[in-house]
Amino acid sequence: MKLSRLFKEIWFIILVFVIILLIAVGFFIQHQYKKLISGEDIRLLKFVAAHINTLLASQHVERYDLRMLLDPRQAQLKMTSEVAVHAPDEDRRWLFFLFNEGLKINAIRQGDRGANFWRVWLLTIIRLPTSIQQGTSAVVTFEYEGRPKPTGISISPSYITPEECLLTVDEFWYPSTLQGFFELEFELTLPVEHEVVFAGDLISKSIRDSLKTLRCNYSRPINGISLLTGHFKLHERCDSGITYRVALADGIALDAGQILDDMIETNNLFSECYGSSAHAVFALAVSRRMRRGFHEGSGFIGLSERYFGNRKNEFGLIAHEMAHNWWGGTVTARWLADDHSAGEWLLEGFAEFSSLYAMKRHYGDAAVTGKLKGWRFDPHQAPMPLEQFTVIENLFAEPAHLANIYNKGAYVTYMLFNSLGEQKFFEVCKNFIAQQRYQTATDEQFQKIAETVAAESLDWFFAQWLRSIRYLDLGIENPVRMPEDGENGIRFTLVNKGDLQMPLACDIITISNGDTVTHSLRFSGTAQSIHLRSREPIQKIIIDPELKWADMFRDNNRFEFVSSSAASIQKSDRIGIK
């Protein structure tokens, strides 16, 4: 009797411990889930995204046919999405889609037969009634309604208000796989007072009572679609067979004609540099409600009004977003990958470099130096090599992450431009875009094409700048005047204190009584003795005056002699040239 009672007490204690353990596990899971959806733990989010990517990778969406009824007053939408899914590698009975958890799925069908489905956070898991045979396609129909719930991972979150509605590609308002390019037709019914901003071709338009219905398609494959409607004033221009649209929200007094000019100029320039993007329509909208600017993969750009006010910055920003019609809109990255070659450098690095090149062509070399001064990043705070940055780091806008993605990414592209030369660099870009058009791509594929054009290995460049966190630190050491033969010579040691070693075509300028002389030389290794001559006493030495190389420690890039004697005193300047 006592033994039986003892066993009961032991089992009771065990049960209590099990319950406490389950509660602790539940709290841990809840805590991790909150960290996941808030982006507090980016490593966890990248881990989950990579595993979702594995599920999505072996299915490919070929086409969407979307039909939407939008009610801005009730902040509701009702949609039918017909999705043509291809099974390239194996038979598929299970499908996986990213889909907004705020939208209620009423039914999923394959033909006339319903499919079973389950939902976990943003992932919708579907078991089809009939397998899709390898190498074939099938249409899966989604019927759903409701109000999209903020995912917490959108660059510019969606909203639906009576005045304006924005549904962004990363809010998953249609079932998405983020696996590449697709064809699209879209039918939208909404109140007549709402303008629709899109970069497609209008097929038809009809009005019935207080509603209008528009049907549009796109002239080429795209890899994402955002929807913007509301009280906008539309401006349109046709140039060389391409339609350009600008939409300004009510109350925004910007020069739409100037924005159209910038769009046309940058599209013509980038078409010359990279080949045609094959877009027939480009659209740009400006609103007060948008948090950040975005380009969603179909030729549509969204910008916040707060970006406007400085003419040069406006031009540079429009150039950056227009460049995404190639870098992201024609060749794209592996969005959810959590490994090497995730591809954010190919998107943001090349788009920001394109902005620099457009400013050079529009404003001249002085604008280039000014922009390069703003491309700051701290090599000592680089959390990972450049090639490993993904769209996830970009989404959560950590300052160190953004500095690496945009500033370092663009600077690395600019240095490759300088290393290859303008002609070869753009030949590489054209070949790369032509070979990878409407596909996901990696920096290894870009490197192979660059090496083919350059006819040499470029691993010394890519291995150090993309696949390591090494850095460059050029400097002047031991400068001394050396009068000889009636001339005024100086001798100093050009050093690289960083751990990144590469051959440089380095410019050095000397300033003597207001006269500036440029000396060009090749430099590699860690130290090189330099001897320069001048008719007048040299007062200043500046290395890399045009900031061609991504040296983030420029305090030691200049030296000023403050006396006429051989003894010299250094006068420090923070950065750049004066």
C-alpha positions, 0 to 999 in steps of 0.5 A: 500500500505504501509502495503504491502510494510512493509510485503515485507520488513519483509519477505525480512529480514526474508529471509536474516536471513534464508539464513545467517542461512543456510550458517552458518549451512553449514559451521558448517557441513563442519567444523564438516565433516573435523573434522570427516575425520581428526580424530580431534574430536575423540568423534565425530568419535566414535559417528558416528562409533557407529551409523554406527555399529548399521546399520551393526550389523544385517547383516553378510558377510559369504564369499567374492570372489574377482577378481582384475585387478591391474595396478600399473603404472596407480595407478588403480584397477578394481574389482568385489566383490561377497559378500555372505550376511546372514540375521540372525535376520530379513528380509533384503532389505537394506544393508550397507557397508563401502567402499572407496569413491575414488573407482567408483561403476559401478554396484551393483547386486543381481543375474541378477537384479540391486540394487539402492545405495547411498553413504555418505562418507565411507558408501554405502547404498543399496536397494536390488530388493528382500529382504534376508529372515531371516536365509538365505543368498544372493550374492550381486555383486559389480563392481568398479574401480579407485584409493582408496582415503586415508580415514584418519583413516588407521594405515598404509595408502594405496598406489599404485606406479609402484614399490609397492602397499599396500591396507590395510584393514582399507582403505575399498578397498573391501565392508566391515562391520567389523562385524566378520569372513568370508571365502575368495577366491581371484583372482589377475591379475597384472604385472609379475614383481610384487611379491604378499605377502599374507598368503593364499594358492596358488590355481593356477598361470598363465602367459600371456604376461606381466601379471600373474594371481594368485588365492588363498584362506584361510584355515580358516575364517579370519576377514580382508585382506590386499594386498601387491605387488611389488619388493620384495625378497621372502623367505619361510620355512616350519616347522611342516606343516606350511608355513612361508614367509618373503618378503623384499622390494628391497634394504632392507638388513635384515636377513630373516633367523632370522626373519623366526626363530622368527616367527617359535619360537613365533608361536610354543610358542603361540600355546602351550599357547593359542592352535592352531590358525589353520593358515596354512600360515604366512607372514611378509613383510618389507618395507620402505613405511609403516608408522606403523606396522600392522596385518590385520586378515589373518596371514599377518604382515606388518612392516616398516624397521625403526623398525629393528636395535635392536635385542631384540626389533625386537624379541619383535615386531615380537612376538607382531604381531604374537600374533595377530594371536590369539588376533585379528585374531582368536578372535576379538573385536567389532571394531566400538562399542562406549560403554563398552567392545569395546575390544581393551584391548583383542587385543593390551593388550594381544598381548603386554603381549604375547611379554613380555612372549616370551621375558621371554622364549627367553632371561630370567627374566632380559629382562622382567624387562627391558620391564616392565620399558618401560611400562609407562602410567600416571594414571592422564592422563587416559581419560577413563577406559581401557575397553572403548578404541577402535581401533579409539583411536589406529588409531590416535595415541595420546600418552596418548591413546597409553600409555593406550592401549599398556602399561597399557593394557599389564601391566593389563594382566601381573598382571592378569597373576601374580594373577592367576598364569601361569598355570591357566592364560593360561588355561583361555586363551585357554578356551576363545579362544576355546569358542569365536573362529572366533567371536567378544568377550568382556572382560566380557566374558573373566572375566566369564571364568577366574572366572570359572577357578579361582573358585572365583570372580575376580570383584575386579580386573576387576572393578578397572583395566579395568572399572575405572581409579583408580591407585596403588601407593605403598610406604615406610614410616617411615623406622627406624633401630631397633637393637635387640638381636644381629640382625639388624632389621628395621621397616617401613610402607608399604603404598598404596597411590593410590585409587585402593585397591587389594590383592598383593603378594608383594616382598621386598628385603633388601640389606646388604653389597652386600647381597640381601634377598627377603621377600615375603608377602601379602598386602592389604588395605592402610597401613601395618607395616613391621618388617624385620631382618638381620644379617648385617645392612640393607642398602637398602629396595626395594619394588616390585623389579621385577615390577610385579605391575603397580605402575607408581609412583616408587620414593617412592618404595625404601629407602636407609640408608646413615648412620649407626645410627638409624637416616636415610636419604632417597636417591631418585632414579627415577625408578626400581632397580639398 
